[in-house]
Amino acid sequence: MARQEKGGFRPPPLGKILWKCPSCNTFNAADAGTCKKCGAAKVEDAAIAGATFKPIDDSERLNQDQKAVEKVLREEK
């Protein structure tokens, strides 16, 4: 499920944790067969759209770190 990788903890894909009810838009646990709010049955493609696990490489991580440092420096001025 969740993995420890270079750069820190990476949570599992959101679609493996939650699904969104197509009837009432309520988020439900992945193992729930019916919606906790309206009772609608879970459909197989009810996972969160676009929720995928994409590890970032070192160059992307460096770019994010540089942006964070620049933001902090701007806020200090």
C-alpha positions, -999 to +999 in steps of 0.1 A: +000+000+000+020+031+012+057+030+004+088+046+019+109+059-010+138+082-016+127+116-005+102+105+021+069+089+026+046+085-005+009+079+003-010+053-018-030+066-048-062+083-037-083+059-057-071+030-035-083+049-004-115+066-014-142+065-041-167+093-049-204+084-051-217+093-086-252+101-071-244+124-042-207+131-045-199+118-011-164+103-005-165+067+008-138+042+019-124+021-009-137-012+007-173+001+011-197-014-013-224+012-009-224+050-003-225+059+034-249+088+027-274+078+000-268+040-001-261+039-038-240+009-050-204+014-058-196+014-095-162+000-105-150+033-122-159+054-092-123+059-082-111+095-080-104+107-115-068+115-122-056+101-089-024+083-098+009+076-082+037+095-100+070+096-082+090+127-089+127+125-100+155+144-083+155+173-109+118+179-102+123+178-065+152+203-068+130+226-088+103+224-061+128+231-034+142+261-052+107+275-057+100+270-020+132+289-010+124+317-034+089+320-019+103+322+017+129+348+006+101+370-010+080+368+021+109+379+043+113+412+024 
